[in-house]
């Protein structure tokens, strides 16, 4: 059941995460140019509503269709999404998440049944008209059926959220959110649920607390601070560095192993998260757009005019409460002289692999998959790949670029990418060992180096030596 939930959540977040830049652009335009913004501009403020109603849902529908059936699915997904947009009175994020994948699936089934049977010379005719006719049918279906249904669901969700807010129960969401984050449902919750809900709330209230429920870096900072002061062994030594990556870089996954080491600490995370949400609710805090990644810089950049005190207070309270609870729990339950951080990290990697629908490869299989080629003399393009192409792969790419610079190796371009979108020009791919099969399937014949730690992989030094020798 856990794997099924993770797979569904991964699919939802996969439709939103590639478009986070559009959500941020919309949030910045809202923060700057609406009447209550930093630089009110009546003409530029007219961008806000069309972007919310049309652009963002269309991007989600396009991406959802592409996830199922590449470009043809994406185009039909956007057409179908237009039907639910016009057929509803609210921003159709939910409708886009339904129509995009449905359109991609329908197009995939039709192509599977007919594409190989088309006579030579009629391929373009089939491709254009099959997509056009299916898009028309699904747009009509979306207008008359899916749009009204999604409107009812949206109203029900809005009523439920309103009930939580009116009864001051919104902090209880942390009871579900904090454990779910450690189970690698963080992206699914933030981008699959809270981002669409937050975007709709911003349209009416100018800001939304939903953007801060999952992305608040306060609880993670409090936990790592407790480990830095009261932890033991390798966990205590590594906590300060993890704090920088988490709080400034916004990579929350860095603190998950520290919770898995002592699962009782999830109580501290829940307490801190709930306290932060309660503070934000009391002071009416919130953001104008999604904070992605969950860095303090992203949180402040998305804070509307007049909201800094509330948002900083929400982050600070979450940090302090988590720190106090985690410190007490560490003192009460930690007895070992040296905590097994490596075992918890391995457990986290296994859970992360499960959340992505993968299996953990045996060490021998990983070693065989990392077999070296004789020379890297012609390599000028190295791609780091991770599931979303924005978190761990970006860190790894930055780390390798610094090592190349230090080794005075020039002429090598190091970039990062989603594993399912590795560009054709890739000459060498570096990815987590659990993603290597997907990387090989995407770019057959390209050497793949599997690693287990994007920050401190020993493979980096080995690669540097290979590059030096090849030159």
FIBA-586666 format. One record per residue (C-alpha): x negated, y, z negated; residue in one letter. Coordinates in Angstrom, 1 decimal. Layout:
BEGIN
<atom <X Y Z> "a">
...
***
This chain:
BEGIN
<atom <0.0 0.0 0.0> "x">
<atom <-2.9 2.3 -0.8> "x">
<atom <-4.4 1.8 2.6> "x">
<atom <-1.1 2.4 4.3> "x">
<atom <-0.6 5.7 2.4> "x">
<atom <-4.2 6.7 3.2> "x">
<atom <-3.7 5.9 6.9> "x">
<atom <-0.5 7.9 7.1> "x">
<atom <-2.0 10.8 5.2> "x">
<atom <-5.1 10.8 7.5> "x">
<atom <-2.8 10.9 10.5> "x">
<atom <-0.9 13.9 9.1> "x">
<atom <-4.0 15.9 8.2> "x">
<atom <-5.6 15.0 11.6> "x">
<atom <-2.9 17.1 13.3> "x">
<atom <-3.6 20.1 11.2> "x">
<atom <-7.4 20.1 10.4> "x">
<atom <-8.6 20.8 14.0> "x">
<atom <-6.3 23.9 14.0> "x">
<atom <-7.3 25.3 10.6> "x">
<atom <-9.1 28.1 12.4> "x">
<atom <-5.8 29.2 13.9> "x">
<atom <-4.2 29.2 10.4> "x">
<atom <-7.1 31.3 9.1> "x">
<atom <-6.8 33.8 12.0> "x">
<atom <-3.1 34.1 11.3> "x">
<atom <-3.7 34.5 7.6> "x">
<atom <-6.2 37.2 8.1> "x">
<atom <-3.9 39.1 10.5> "x">
<atom <-1.2 38.8 8.0> "x">
<atom <-3.4 40.0 5.1> "x">
<atom <-4.7 43.0 7.1> "x">
<atom <-1.9 44.3 9.2> "x">
<atom <1.5 43.7 7.5> "x">
<atom <3.1 46.6 5.7> "x">
<atom <1.6 45.5 2.3> "x">
<atom <-1.8 44.5 3.9> "x">
<atom <-5.2 46.0 3.6> "x">
<atom <-4.9 48.0 6.9> "x">
<atom <-1.2 48.3 7.8> "x">
<atom <-0.7 48.5 11.5> "x">
<atom <2.9 48.3 12.9> "x">
<atom <1.8 47.1 16.3> "x">
<atom <-0.7 44.5 15.3> "x">
<atom <1.7 43.2 12.6> "x">
<atom <4.0 42.0 15.5> "x">
<atom <1.5 39.2 16.0> "x">
<atom <2.4 37.6 12.7> "x">
<atom <5.8 36.1 13.5> "x">
<atom <5.1 34.8 17.1> "x">
<atom <1.9 33.1 15.8> "x">
<atom <3.9 31.4 13.0> "x">
<atom <6.9 30.4 15.0> "x">
<atom <5.2 29.4 18.3> "x">
<atom <1.4 29.2 18.2> "x">
<atom <0.8 27.1 15.1> "x">
<atom <3.5 24.5 15.7> "x">
<atom <2.5 24.2 19.3> "x">
<atom <-1.1 23.6 18.4> "x">
<atom <0.0 20.9 15.9> "x">
<atom <2.2 19.2 18.5> "x">
<atom <-0.5 19.4 21.1> "x">
<atom <-3.0 17.8 18.7> "x">
<atom <-0.6 15.1 17.5> "x">
<atom <0.0 14.1 21.1> "x">
<atom <-3.7 14.1 21.9> "x">
<atom <-4.4 11.8 18.9> "x">
<atom <-2.1 9.2 20.4> "x">
<atom <-2.7 9.5 24.2> "x">
<atom <-5.5 12.0 24.9> "x">
<atom <-4.7 15.0 27.2> "x">
<atom <-1.6 13.7 28.8> "x">
<atom <-0.1 13.0 25.4> "x">
<atom <-1.2 16.4 24.2> "x">
<atom <0.6 18.3 27.0> "x">
<atom <3.8 16.3 26.6> "x">
<atom <3.5 16.8 22.8> "x">
<atom <3.4 20.6 23.2> "x">
<atom <6.4 20.5 25.6> "x">
<atom <8.4 18.4 23.2> "x">
<atom <7.5 20.6 20.3> "x">
<atom <8.9 23.6 22.1> "x">
<atom <12.3 22.0 22.0> "x">
<atom <12.3 21.7 18.2> "x">
<atom <10.9 25.3 17.9> "x">
<atom <13.8 26.8 19.9> "x">
<atom <16.3 24.4 18.3> "x">
<atom <15.5 25.5 14.7> "x">
<atom <15.7 28.7 12.7> "x">
<atom <12.5 28.1 10.7> "x">
<atom <8.9 27.5 11.5> "x">
<atom <8.8 23.9 12.8> "x">
<atom <5.6 22.4 11.3> "x">
<atom <7.5 19.3 10.3> "x">
<atom <9.1 19.0 13.7> "x">
<atom <5.7 19.5 15.4> "x">
<atom <4.3 16.7 13.3> "x">
<atom <7.1 14.4 14.5> "x">
<atom <7.4 15.4 18.1> "x">
<atom <3.7 15.5 19.0> "x">
<atom <2.9 11.9 18.1> "x">
<atom <6.3 10.7 19.5> "x">
<atom <5.6 12.3 22.8> "x">
<atom <2.1 10.9 22.9> "x">
<atom <3.4 7.4 22.2> "x">
<atom <6.1 7.6 24.8> "x">
<atom <3.7 8.9 27.4> "x">
<atom <1.2 6.1 26.5> "x">
<atom <3.9 3.4 26.9> "x">
<atom <5.1 4.8 30.2> "x">
<atom <1.5 5.0 31.6> "x">
<atom <0.9 1.5 30.4> "x">
<atom <3.9 0.2 32.3> "x">
<atom <3.6 2.1 35.6> "x">
<atom <0.1 3.7 36.0> "x">
<atom <-1.5 0.6 37.5> "x">
<atom <1.4 0.0 39.9> "x">
<atom <1.3 3.3 41.7> "x">
<atom <0.4 3.1 45.4> "x">
<atom <-2.9 4.8 46.5> "x">
<atom <-2.4 8.4 47.2> "x">
<atom <0.6 8.9 44.9> "x">
<atom <-1.4 9.1 41.6> "x">
<atom <-1.2 12.8 41.3> "x">
<atom <2.5 12.8 42.1> "x">
<atom <3.1 10.2 39.4> "x">
<atom <0.9 11.9 36.8> "x">
<atom <2.5 15.3 37.2> "x">
<atom <6.2 14.2 37.5> "x">
<atom <6.1 11.5 34.8> "x">
<atom <4.7 14.0 32.3> "x">
<atom <7.1 16.7 33.4> "x">
<atom <10.2 14.6 33.3> "x">
<atom <9.3 13.0 29.9> "x">
<atom <8.5 16.4 28.5> "x">
<atom <11.8 17.8 29.6> "x">
<atom <13.7 14.8 28.1> "x">
<atom <11.9 15.1 24.8> "x">
<atom <12.3 18.9 24.6> "x">
<atom <16.1 18.4 25.0> "x">
<atom <16.0 15.7 22.4> "x">
<atom <14.1 18.0 20.1> "x">
<atom <16.5 20.9 20.6> "x">
<atom <19.7 19.0 19.9> "x">
<atom <18.6 16.3 17.5> "x">
<atom <15.1 16.5 15.9> "x">
<atom <15.1 20.3 15.4> "x">
<atom <18.4 20.3 13.3> "x">
<atom <17.3 17.2 11.4> "x">
<atom <13.9 18.8 10.5> "x">
<atom <15.8 22.0 9.5> "x">
<atom <17.8 20.0 7.0> "x">
<atom <14.7 18.3 5.6> "x">
<atom <12.9 21.7 5.4> "x">
<atom <15.8 23.2 3.5> "x">
<atom <15.8 20.2 1.1> "x">
<atom <12.0 20.5 0.6> "x">
<atom <12.4 24.2 0.0> "x">
<atom <15.1 23.6 -2.5> "x">
<atom <13.0 21.1 -4.3> "x">
<atom <10.0 23.5 -4.5> "x">
<atom <12.3 26.3 -5.6> "x">
<atom <13.6 24.1 -8.4> "x">
<atom <10.1 23.4 -9.6> "x">
<atom <9.2 27.0 -9.5> "x">
<atom <12.4 28.2 -11.2> "x">
<atom <12.0 25.6 -14.0> "x">
<atom <8.3 26.4 -14.3> "x">
<atom <7.3 22.8 -13.5> "x">
<atom <5.0 23.5 -10.5> "x">
<atom <1.9 22.6 -12.7> "x">
<atom <3.2 19.0 -12.8> "x">
<atom <2.1 18.6 -9.2> "x">
<atom <-1.4 18.2 -10.5> "x">
<atom <-0.4 14.9 -12.0> "x">
<atom <-0.2 13.6 -8.5> "x">
<atom <-2.7 15.9 -6.7> "x">
<atom <-5.8 15.4 -8.8> "x">
<atom <-5.7 11.5 -8.8> "x">
<atom <-4.8 11.6 -5.1> "x">
<atom <-7.9 13.7 -4.3> "x">
<atom <-10.2 11.2 -5.8> "x">
<atom <-8.5 8.5 -3.7> "x">
<atom <-9.5 10.6 -0.6> "x">
<atom <-6.0 11.9 0.1> "x">
<atom <-7.3 15.5 -0.4> "x">
<atom <-7.1 16.4 3.3> "x">
<atom <-3.7 14.7 3.7> "x">
<atom <-2.2 16.7 0.8> "x">
<atom <-3.8 20.0 1.6> "x">
<atom <-3.4 20.1 5.3> "x">
<atom <-0.6 17.6 5.8> "x">
<atom <1.7 19.0 3.1> "x">
<atom <0.6 22.2 1.4> "x">
<atom <-0.6 24.1 4.5> "x">
<atom <2.8 23.9 6.4> "x">
<atom <4.7 24.7 3.2> "x">
<atom <2.4 27.6 2.4> "x">
<atom <2.6 29.0 5.9> "x">
<atom <6.4 29.1 5.7> "x">
<atom <6.2 30.8 2.2> "x">
<atom <3.8 33.4 3.5> "x">
<atom <6.3 34.4 6.2> "x">
<atom <8.8 35.4 3.5> "x">
<atom <6.6 36.3 0.5> "x">
<atom <3.3 37.5 2.1> "x">
<atom <1.3 34.9 0.1> "x">
<atom <1.6 31.3 -1.2> "x">
<atom <0.4 29.4 -4.2> "x">
<atom <0.5 26.2 -2.2> "x">
<atom <-2.7 27.1 -0.5> "x">
<atom <-4.5 27.0 -3.9> "x">
<atom <-3.0 23.8 -5.6> "x">
<atom <-5.4 21.4 -3.9> "x">
<atom <-8.2 23.7 -2.8> "x">
<atom <-8.8 25.4 -6.2> "x">
<atom <-12.5 24.8 -6.9> "x">
<atom <-12.1 25.4 -10.6> "x">
<atom <-11.5 21.9 -11.8> "x">
<atom <-14.4 20.4 -9.9> "x">
<atom <-16.7 23.1 -11.2> "x">
<atom <-15.6 22.5 -14.8> "x">
<atom <-16.2 18.8 -14.5> "x">
<atom <-19.7 19.1 -13.0> "x">
<atom <-20.6 21.8 -15.6> "x">
<atom <-19.6 19.3 -18.4> "x">
<atom <-21.9 16.7 -16.8> "x">
<atom <-24.7 19.2 -16.5> "x">
<atom <-24.5 20.0 -20.2> "x">
<atom <-23.3 16.7 -21.8> "x">
<atom <-23.9 14.0 -19.3> "x">
<atom <-26.8 11.6 -19.2> "x">
<atom <-29.3 10.2 -16.9> "x">
<atom <-29.0 10.7 -13.1> "x">
<atom <-25.5 12.2 -13.4> "x">
<atom <-26.8 15.0 -15.7> "x">
<atom <-29.8 15.7 -13.4> "x">
<atom <-27.7 15.8 -10.2> "x">
<atom <-24.7 17.8 -11.5> "x">
<atom <-26.3 21.3 -11.0> "x">
<atom <-27.0 20.7 -7.3> "x">
<atom <-23.5 19.2 -6.9> "x">
<atom <-22.0 22.4 -8.4> "x">
<atom <-23.6 24.5 -5.7> "x">
<atom <-22.3 22.3 -2.9> "x">
<atom <-18.8 22.1 -4.4> "x">
<atom <-18.2 25.6 -5.5> "x">
<atom <-20.1 27.6 -2.9> "x">
<atom <-19.9 25.1 0.0> "x">
<atom <-16.4 23.9 -0.7> "x">
<atom <-17.2 20.2 -0.3> "x">
<atom <-15.0 18.7 -3.1> "x">
<atom <-15.9 15.1 -2.3> "x">
<atom <-19.3 15.7 -4.0> "x">
<atom <-17.6 15.4 -7.5> "x">
<atom <-15.5 12.4 -6.8> "x">
<atom <-18.2 9.9 -7.9> "x">
<atom <-18.5 11.7 -11.3> "x">
<atom <-14.8 11.0 -11.9> "x">
<atom <-15.1 7.4 -10.7> "x">
<atom <-18.0 6.8 -13.1> "x">
<atom <-15.5 7.3 -16.0> "x">
<atom <-11.9 7.2 -14.8> "x">
<atom <-10.7 8.6 -18.1> "x">
<atom <-12.0 12.0 -16.8> "x">
<atom <-9.1 12.2 -14.4> "x">
<atom <-7.2 13.5 -17.5> "x">
<atom <-9.6 16.5 -17.6> "x">
<atom <-9.0 17.1 -13.9> "x">
<atom <-5.2 16.9 -14.3> "x">
<atom <-5.4 19.3 -17.3> "x">
<atom <-7.6 21.7 -15.5> "x">
<atom <-5.5 21.6 -12.3> "x">
<atom <-2.2 22.1 -14.1> "x">
<atom <-3.7 25.0 -16.1> "x">
<atom <-4.9 26.7 -13.0> "x">
<atom <-1.5 26.3 -11.3> "x">
<atom <0.3 27.6 -14.4> "x">
<atom <-2.0 30.6 -14.5> "x">
<atom <-1.4 31.3 -10.8> "x">
<atom <2.4 30.9 -11.3> "x">
<atom <2.4 33.3 -14.3> "x">
<atom <0.3 36.0 -12.6> "x">
<atom <1.9 35.4 -9.2> "x">
<atom <-1.3 34.5 -7.4> "x">
<atom <-1.6 32.9 -4.0> "x">
<atom <-3.4 33.1 -0.6> "x">
<atom <-2.3 34.3 2.8> "x">
<atom <-3.8 31.4 4.6> "x">
<atom <-5.4 28.0 4.1> "x">
<atom <-8.8 28.0 2.2> "x">
<atom <-10.8 25.4 4.2> "x">
<atom <-13.2 24.3 3.0> "x">
<atom <-12.2 24.9 -0.7> "x">
<atom <-15.1 27.2 -1.4> "x">
<atom <-14.9 30.3 -3.6> "x">
<atom <-15.8 32.4 -0.6> "x">
<atom <-12.8 31.0 1.4> "x">
<atom <-10.5 31.5 -1.6> "x">
<atom <-11.6 35.2 -1.9> "x">
<atom <-11.4 35.7 1.9> "x">
<atom <-7.8 34.5 1.9> "x">
<atom <-6.8 36.5 -1.1> "x">
<atom <-4.3 39.3 -0.3> "x">
<atom <-4.6 42.9 -1.5> "x">
<atom <-3.8 43.1 -5.2> "x">
<atom <-4.2 39.4 -5.7> "x">
<atom <-7.9 39.1 -6.8> "x">
<atom <-7.2 39.2 -10.6> "x">
<atom <-4.6 36.5 -10.4> "x">
<atom <-6.5 34.2 -8.1> "x">
<atom <-9.8 34.5 -10.0> "x">
<atom <-8.0 34.0 -13.3> "x">
<atom <-6.4 30.8 -11.8> "x">
<atom <-9.8 29.4 -10.8> "x">
<atom <-11.5 30.5 -14.1> "x">
<atom <-8.8 28.9 -16.3> "x">
<atom <-8.9 25.7 -14.3> "x">
<atom <-12.7 25.5 -14.7> "x">
<atom <-12.7 26.3 -18.4> "x">
<atom <-9.9 23.8 -19.3> "x">
<atom <-11.5 21.0 -17.2> "x">
<atom <-14.9 21.8 -18.8> "x">
<atom <-13.5 21.6 -22.4> "x">
<atom <-11.5 18.4 -21.8> "x">
<atom <-14.3 16.7 -19.8> "x">
<atom <-16.9 17.6 -22.5> "x">
<atom <-14.7 16.1 -25.2> "x">
<atom <-14.1 12.9 -23.1> "x">
<atom <-17.8 12.5 -22.3> "x">
<atom <-18.8 12.8 -25.9> "x">
<atom <-16.0 10.4 -27.0> "x">
<atom <-16.4 7.7 -24.3> "x">
<atom <-19.9 7.8 -22.8> "x">
<atom <-22.3 5.5 -24.7> "x">
<atom <-24.7 4.4 -22.0> "x">
<atom <-28.2 5.9 -21.9> "x">
<atom <-28.1 6.3 -18.1> "x">
<atom <-24.9 6.4 -16.2> "x">
<atom <-24.7 4.4 -13.1> "x">
<atom <-24.1 7.2 -10.6> "x">
<atom <-25.3 5.1 -7.7> "x">
<atom <-22.7 2.5 -8.4> "x">
<atom <-20.0 5.1 -8.6> "x">
<atom <-21.2 6.7 -5.4> "x">
<atom <-21.1 3.3 -3.6> "x">
<atom <-17.6 2.8 -5.0> "x">
<atom <-16.6 6.3 -3.6> "x">
<atom <-18.0 5.4 -0.2> "x">
<atom <-16.0 2.2 -0.2> "x">
<atom <-12.9 4.1 -1.1> "x">
<atom <-13.6 6.7 1.6> "x">
<atom <-14.1 4.0 4.1> "x">
<atom <-10.7 2.4 3.1> "x">
<atom <-9.1 5.9 3.4> "x">
<atom <-10.3 6.0 7.0> "x">
<atom <-9.0 2.5 7.8> "x">
<atom <-12.5 0.9 7.9> "x">
<atom <-14.2 -2.0 6.3> "x">
<atom <-17.4 -1.9 4.4> "x">
<atom <-20.2 -3.4 6.5> "x">
<atom <-22.6 -6.0 5.1> "x">
<atom <-26.1 -4.7 4.5> "x">
<atom <-27.5 -7.0 7.1> "x">
<atom <-25.0 -5.7 9.7> "x">
<atom <-25.9 -2.2 8.8> "x">
<atom <-29.6 -2.9 9.2> "x">
<atom <-29.1 -4.6 12.5> "x">
<atom <-27.0 -1.7 13.7> "x">
<atom <-29.8 0.7 12.9> "x">
<atom <-32.4 -1.0 15.1> "x">
<atom <-34.8 1.6 16.5> "x">
<atom <-35.6 2.3 20.1> "x">
<atom <-39.3 2.6 21.2> "x">
<atom <-39.4 6.3 21.9> "x">
<atom <-37.5 9.5 21.3> "x">
<atom <-39.5 11.5 23.7> "x">
<atom <-36.6 12.7 25.8> "x">
<atom <-34.2 13.5 22.9> "x">
<atom <-33.2 17.1 22.8> "x">
<atom <-29.6 16.8 21.5> "x">
<atom <-28.7 15.2 18.1> "x">
<atom <-25.1 15.0 17.0> "x">
<atom <-24.0 14.5 13.4> "x">
<atom <-20.5 12.9 13.2> "x">
<atom <-18.0 12.5 10.4> "x">
<atom <-14.3 12.0 10.3> "x">
<atom <-13.2 15.6 10.7> "x">
<atom <-16.5 17.1 11.9> "x">
<atom <-16.5 19.9 9.4> "x">
<atom <-17.7 18.7 6.0> "x">
<atom <-20.4 16.1 5.5> "x">
<atom <-21.6 16.2 9.1> "x">
<atom <-22.1 20.0 8.9> "x">
<atom <-24.2 19.5 5.7> "x">
<atom <-26.3 16.7 7.3> "x">
<atom <-26.9 18.8 10.5> "x">
<atom <-28.1 21.8 8.4> "x">
<atom <-30.3 19.5 6.4> "x">
<atom <-32.0 17.9 9.4> "x">
<atom <-32.4 21.3 11.1> "x">
<atom <-34.4 22.5 8.1> "x">
<atom <-36.6 19.4 8.2> "x">
<atom <-37.2 19.8 11.9> "x">
<atom <-38.2 23.4 11.3> "x">
<atom <-40.5 22.5 8.4> "x">
<atom <-42.1 19.8 10.6> "x">
<atom <-42.5 22.3 13.4> "x">
<atom <-40.5 20.2 15.8> "x">
<atom <-38.9 22.4 18.4> "x">
<atom <-36.6 21.9 21.4> "x">
<atom <-34.1 19.7 19.5> "x">
<atom <-30.5 20.9 19.2> "x">
<atom <-28.7 19.5 16.1> "x">
<atom <-24.9 20.0 15.9> "x">
<atom <-21.9 18.3 14.3> "x">
<atom <-18.7 16.9 15.6> "x">
<atom <-15.7 14.7 14.8> "x">
<atom <-16.6 11.1 15.4> "x">
<atom <-13.8 10.7 17.9> "x">
<atom <-14.8 13.8 19.8> "x">
<atom <-18.6 13.3 20.2> "x">
<atom <-19.6 15.2 23.3> "x">
<atom <-20.8 13.5 26.4> "x">
<atom <-24.3 15.0 26.2> "x">
<atom <-25.1 13.4 22.9> "x">
<atom <-28.5 11.6 23.1> "x">
<atom <-28.7 10.5 19.4> "x">
<atom <-25.8 10.2 16.9> "x">
<atom <-26.1 10.2 13.1> "x">
<atom <-23.1 9.2 11.1> "x">
<atom <-22.0 7.5 7.9> "x">
<atom <-22.5 3.7 8.2> "x">
<atom <-18.7 3.2 8.0> "x">
<atom <-18.2 5.3 11.2> "x">
<atom <-20.9 3.7 13.4> "x">
<atom <-18.6 1.4 15.2> "x">
<atom <-16.3 4.3 16.2> "x">
<atom <-19.3 6.3 17.2> "x">
<atom <-20.6 3.5 19.4> "x">
<atom <-17.1 3.0 20.9> "x">
<atom <-16.9 6.7 21.8> "x">
<atom <-20.4 6.9 23.3> "x">
<atom <-21.5 3.4 24.4> "x">
<atom <-25.3 3.1 25.0> "x">
<atom <-26.2 6.1 22.8> "x">
<atom <-28.4 5.2 19.8> "x">
<atom <-26.5 5.6 16.5> "x">
<atom <-28.3 6.0 13.2> "x">
<atom <-26.1 5.0 10.3> "x">
<atom <-26.7 6.6 6.9> "x">
<atom <-25.0 6.6 3.5> "x">
<atom <-25.9 10.0 2.1> "x">
<atom <-25.7 13.1 4.3> "x">
<atom <-27.8 15.1 1.8> "x">
<atom <-30.7 12.8 0.9> "x">
<atom <-30.8 10.1 3.5> "x">
<atom <-34.2 8.5 3.8> "x">
<atom <-33.5 8.0 7.5> "x">
<atom <-34.1 11.7 8.0> "x">
<atom <-37.8 11.4 7.2> "x">
<atom <-38.1 8.3 9.3> "x">
<atom <-36.5 10.2 12.2> "x">
<atom <-38.9 13.1 11.8> "x">
<atom <-41.8 10.7 12.0> "x">
<atom <-40.4 9.0 15.1> "x">
<atom <-39.9 12.4 16.7> "x">
<atom <-43.5 13.4 15.8> "x">
<atom <-44.9 10.2 17.2> "x">
<atom <-42.8 10.4 20.4> "x">
<atom <-44.3 13.8 21.1> "x">
***
